[in-house]
Amino acid sequence: MRPHPVLTRRLLILGAALIIAFSLAGSRVGPTAAGETATPMSRADAYREAAALAQLGKELFSDPILSGSGKLACASCHVPEDGFTPANALPVQFGGLDLKLPGTRAVPSLTYLQATPQFTEHFFDNEEEGDESVDNGPTGGLTWDGRADRPRDQARIPLLAANEMANASAAAVVDRIAQSRYAPVLRGLYGNDVFQHPDEAFTAILTALESFQEDSATFYPYTSKYDFYLRGQAKLTAQELHGLQLFNAEDKGNCASCHISEVRGDGTPPQFTDYGMIALGVPRNPAIPANADPKYFDLGLCGPLRTDFKGRADYCGLFKTPSLRNVALRQSFMHNGFFHSLRQVVEFYVERDTDPAKWYPRAADGSVAQYDDLPKADWANLNTDPPFGGKPGDKPPLDAQEIDDVVAFLKTLTDGYRP
């Protein structure tokens, strides 16, 4: 079926209206299916329609109508009060038509994704942010493996995944919405014949979800204690300040090498991620049902969920570096939810190589099965920059008190602080 020209054009216009001040206002929407010319859209009309689209997305986000079971909403896993992460400590969430099918990865947060660059295999910093001659490798994209570039593309994944929202097809979603209270809103935004074009109607639904996620007050408000500190409106405690220093120090935590903590050259607050892909060697999580198969490995960028880099051995084990904003609201950490406290995470970083027996199981011969969730053939991809490195028995770069200080600093990244 050929795309409906007016509907497709209006999708593009409404999406653009949320990002810029609708510089296209006053331009013609485009020819109609009958060859007639649509009326121009004013700037005010564009804003009104953009607001209506975002409101629609907000309501759909919390409505289980989007799932095949009728029991699972986007907000079921991305709970607003928990930083749009799960409200439980499970490593993976359950979905499917009976809500009994487990996922294979921890659910990521939906906050602070607005500046994420599109995925590229070769990312170069601009002159203000770093050495523009250095190829930083695979960077960007949404999800743990970067395979979606926009929130609408990301939303498509769980909607059609059998172990998540379990819709048989995009058309199935559209059919339910066409019979719901949302139908008049979509008809008002895209025309009375919107549901006669299922592909474009599904895109309209995804665009509504994306529009909601572009609401800065909800998804990237920059209201943490650290933000107030950067603006000179709050003071960090001695412990928090020391934690920040350890976080930044290359010979201590070295966290800021990936989780950038400084204001950008253009004045943008730090996102606490460089959007890069990295192999950490996180221990295998036996609580994930898929891991009961000893031949199964979640290798991130090289599969199995992402398929375009299958066979790229140099990409195996690489997962996206998430933002640390609101990280203290999480109850499980890393792509496989292995850890359940921030302190555990920081301990792992500084002790992965100096005390591997603490983190990895024993093999049948009694030796430590280090990096047990990554085939040995892919160990060359493991990051060994500080705080990693060293050998068993070496002194870790952070002691117990310093770990506590770093954790105290990380808790300053939670939004909703009142000075």
N, C-alpha and C positions, 0 to 999 in steps of 0.2 A: 504494500500500500504506500502511495506517495505521501510524503509529509504534507500536512495541511499548512500552507504558506503563512496565513495570518497567525495561527496558533504558534507556529515555530518562531516567527518574528517577535510576537508578544512575549514569549518565554525569554528571549534574549534581551528584550528591552527591560522587562521587569527585573531580571537578574542584574543588569547593569545599573538600574536605578538604586539598588541597595548598596552599591560600592561607591559610586560617584554621585554627584548632585544632578543626576540624569541630564547629562550634557546633550543627550539626544532629544530632549523635550522639544516638541514642536515639529519634529521630523515625522514623516508619514510612516505609519505602521507597515504598509506594504499592500500589494494587491490582494483582493479577496479571491476565494476559489472561483467566483463567478466572473472575475476580471474587473470588479469594481474597486475603486480606491477607498481605503478605510479613512476615517476622519483622523486628523492629527491628534496627538496626545500632548496635552500641556504639561508643564513641570508639576503643577499642583495635582493633576490627575495621576501622573506617574508616581508621585509620593503616596497618594491615597491608595493606589493599587498595590504599591510595594508594601505599605503597612498592612493592607488586607491580606496579602500573600503571607507575610511574616506571622500574622495572627493565626491564619489557617495552619501554617506549619507548627505553631506552638500547640494548637489544639490536637492536631494529628499526632504530634510527638508523644502525647500522653494517652492516646486512645488505642486500645487493643484491636480496633477494627483493622489496623494495618497487618495483623498477623493472621495466618491461616487458621490458627486455633481460636482466635477471637479472645485470647487470654493474655497475650504478651504485647506490650507497647514498647516503643523506643525507651521510654522512661523507666521501664522495668529493670533494665540493665544500666542505663545512664541516668542515675537518680540525681535530680538537681541539687538536693540538700547535701549530697556527698560528692560534689564537684563533678557531677555527670559521670560518676563511676558506680559500680555496684555497691549496694548497701550491706553486703555480706563479705565474708572472708573466703568464699569459695575461689579456687584457682580459675575455674571456668564456670560459665553459666549454662543453664539448661533451657532448651527450646524444643522445636518440633511440634507436630500436631497434638501430641500428648504431654508436652513439656517435660519429657524424660530423656531427650537426646542431648548429651553433653557437647559443649564446644571443645575446641582444642587449644585456645589461647585465652589469656586474661583479657577482659574487656578494657580497652583504653579509655581515657577521659576524652570528652569532646571540647574541653575548654582550651583556649589559647592556640587554636589551629589556624587562625585567620591569616597569619603571616607565613604559613608553611609554603615553601616553593614547590612547584611541580617537580615530580621525580626526574632526576637526571643521573646518568652514570658518571658524569664528569662535572663536578660543581667547583666553581672558582669564586672566592670572596672578591668583593669589590675593593677598590684601593683604600677606602676608609676603614673597612672592617678587618682587613688582613692582607696577606701576600697574594695578590691577584695572579701570580704565576704558578701557584701550587694547586694541583688537582686534588681536591678532597675526596674524590671517588663518589660512589653512590650516595645520593642525598635527596631528601624531600619526599613528597607524597604523604598520603594519609594511610592509616592502618599500620600494623607492626612491620609490614614488608613494603610499604610505600606504593601499593598497586592501585590506589585511587588518588586522583589529583584534586578533586573537589568534593565538598560534603555531599552533593547530590550523587556522585559516583560511589562514595562510601556507603550512603544509605541504601543503595541498590543491593549491596552485598548481603546484609542481614535479611532484607525483605525476601530475597529469593533463596536463601540458604536453608536446606532441609532441616538442619539442626538449630536453626534460629527462629525466624518468623514464619518459615515453612509455607510460603505461598507457592502454589503450583506454577504460576506465571505472572508476568506483569499485568496481563489482562484480567486475571483473577482479582488483583488488588483494585483495578479500575472498576470492575463490575460491582464490587462491594461499595466503593465510594459513590458510584453513580446512584445507588439506592439509599444513600445516607443523607444526613442533614448537611453534609459538606457539599453536596451536588450543586445547590443554588449558588454557593460562593464561587465554585470553579466555573460555572456557567457565566456568572457575572464578570469574572476576570478574563475568561478565554473564549466566550461565545457559547451560544446555545447548543452548538454541535460538537462541543469539546469531547464528549464521550463517544462520538462516532469515530474518533481517531485514537485508539487505545495507546499506541506508542507515545504520541504527544501528550495524552492525558496522564500517562504514568510519569513522564518527564515533568509535567506540571506539578504533580504530587511531590516528586523528589525535590523540585525547585522550591516548593513551599517549605519543606524541611530544611533545606539549605538556607533559605531566607531567615528562618527563625534562628538558625545557628550563627547568623551574621549580626545578631543583636548584641552590641558591645556591652551593655549593662548586665547582660545575663552570662555571656560566654567569655568576655575578656574585659572585665571592669577595672583591673589594676587597682584593687582596694586592699592589698595585703599590707601588713606592717612594714615589710621591706619597701614597698612602693612609697609609703608615707615617709620612710627614712630617706629614700633617695630624693624626695622632694623637700627634705629638711623640716618635715612636719611631725616627726617621731624620732625617738632615740632607741637604739638597740641596747639591750642589757649587755653587761660585760661578757656573759657567756655567749650570747647571740653574736656579738661582734667578733669574739675570738673564733667562733664557729665559721663566720664569714671569711675570716683571714685564712683559716685552715682549708676551707672550701676552695679558695683561690690559689693557695700556695702550691707551686709545681712540685715541690719536694715533700708535700704532706698529702692532702686529699686530692689535689689536682682535679677536682670535680669540674671547675670552670673551663677546662680544656674542651669539654663537650657541652656542659650545661652553663652557657655563657651568662654571667651575672652582672655585666656592666651595661650601662645605657649605650645604645648605638650612637654612631656619629650623627645621625639625623634626629637624635633626641628621643627615639622610640625606647620605651622601657624594655629591659631584658626579658627574653622569652624563656630563658633557662633551657635552651636546647640549641644545638647547631644543625639540627634536622638530619644529621648524618646517620649512617648505618655502621654498626659495630658488633663484633663477636666477643661476648663476655665469658662464655663457658659456664653459664648458670647451671646448677645441678638439675638433673632430670627429676621431674615431679611425678612420683608414683600415684598421686591423687588424681591425675588426668587419665581417664579411662583409655584413651588412645595409646598411652605409654605402656599399657599392659603387653602390647606387641613389641618384642625386643627389636624387631626390624624397622619399627616406625621411628622416624626422627623428624621433628619440626625444624627445618633448616632455614627458615626465614626467607631471605631474598631469593634463594635457589629452590624454594618449594617446601612442601607440596602445594600450599594454597596459591602461591604465585607460580605461574607456569612459564612465563616468557624467558626466565633465566635458568630453566632446568638444564642441568649439565654444566653450569658455570661453577666449577669447583671453588674458584676464588671468591665466590659470593656466599658460600654455604656457612651458615651459622650467624649471618649478619642480620640484625634487627634494628629498627629505627630507635634513635635516642629520643625518648619522650621529654616533654617539658616537665620541670619539677614544680611548677606552680600548682598549688593545692594538693601536693603529693601527700601531705600529712592526713588528708581525708581518706586515703585509700586504706583498704584492709588486706590487700594482696598486691605483690609487686613483681615486676619483670614480666616478660612475655608469657611465661608459664605459671605465674602466680605462686612461685615456690616460697617466697618470703612473705612474712606476715607482720613485719614491723620495720620501720625505717632504720632502727638500730641494727637489725639483722643485715639489711642491705649494705650499710656502711661497713659493718664488720666483714662481710664477704669481700668487698672491694679490697680491703687492706690485708685480708688473710687468705685470699684464694690460693696464692702461691706459697705463702709462708707457713700456713697451717691447713693444707688441703684435707687432712683426715677429719677435720671439724665439719667439712661441708660435703664431702663425697663419700659414698658407701665403700665397703670393702669388697674386693673381688673374691672369687672362690679360693684363691691362693693366699688370701690375707692382705694383699697389697691394696693400696688406695686406688679406687677406680676414678681417677681424676678426669674432669671434663667428660663425665659419663653420658651427657646428652648431645655429644658431638662426635661423630666418627673420627677416628684417629687420623684418617686421611685429610681431614679438614682443620686439624689443630694449627696449621700454619696461619690460619686466618685470625686466631685469637689475639686480642689486643694485649700488649705487654707494657704499655706506657704506665708510669706511676698513676695510681698507687699499686698497680699490679707489678709483678716481677719479684725477684728474689727466689730463695729456695727454702724448703722446709727447715724450720728452726731459726730463720732470720727474724730480726725484730721488725714488726710491722710498722709502717710509716705513721700510724696514729695509735695512741694508747687509749685505754678505756675512757678516761676523762675527755680526751680530745674527740673521741667518737660521740660522746654525749653532747659536746659543744656543737659539733656539726649538725646533729639532729635538732638541737635547739634552734639553730639558724634555719634549717629547712622548715620548721614550723612557722617561721615568720612569712612564709610564702603563701599562706592561706588567705584567701579573699574574705572581706567582711570585717576587717579590723576597724576599730573606732578609736582614734587618738584621744 
